[in-house]
Amino acid sequence: MEAVILGYGSIGKRHIANLSELGVDIFGVYDPGILRNPMVSPRYAELGDEWCEFVRGRIVVIASPTRYHTDQLQAALKNGAVG
């Protein structure tokens, strides 16, 4: 099972650690400031047409600021996220 993380602040990092400990592979991370962190790969500062490839069939963890949750959830579900 693979997961994608939306948000790479303290909450996103905590989810990555917990999911990894459970044996879930982290497919990628999206965060506008992510390009400053070379430790995460693949990483995306923007998601345009990549949404379909990024989330389809994967668990999506929304760890971004609360004001983005609704739009990100709708986009993830529209593009085939599984949870």
C-alpha positions, 0 to 999 in steps of 0.5 A: 500500500502506498500513501501520499502526504499533502503537507510537510510541516510537523503533522505531515512529518509525524504521519510519514513516520507513523505510516512508515513504521506500519509498513506503508510506502510513502509514494510522494509528498506535496508541499509548496515549500518542499523543494527546500528539503532534498530528503523527500522524493518524489516531492512536488511544490505544485500539483496541476495535471499530476493529481491523477497520477499522484493520488490514484489508488493511494491513501491520501493524508491531508496534513496541510493547513486546515483552510486547504482541506476541503479543496484537497479532499475533493480533488483527491477523491475526484482523482481516484484516491482510496482513503 
